[in-house]
Amino acid sequence: MKGLLQRAAQSKEKVQIVYLTDEGKMSQRYVSVIKVNETHLVCYCHYKKQRRMFKLENILAADVYRKRAKAF
């Protein structure tokens, strides 16, 4: 997963993450990765419209963001 996040930082692709909040709730976000270090993900959260930092240990899943096709 860390490799995917580092590639997203280089390619500027949006990533969808599922993470566990400090309160123990699951949350899903669409982010643009700025930097990945040993313990945290620094990114721009498109939901909150601000720069955010997530603990890597709390990220449960990550994948490249793919827009859904609109129905006619």
Secondary structure as UniProt FT lines:
FT   HELIX           2..11
FT   STRAND          14..20
FT   TURN            22..23
FT   STRAND          26..36
FT   STRAND          40..45
FT   TURN            46..49
FT   STRAND          50..55
FT   HELIX           56..58
FT   STRAND          59..64
//
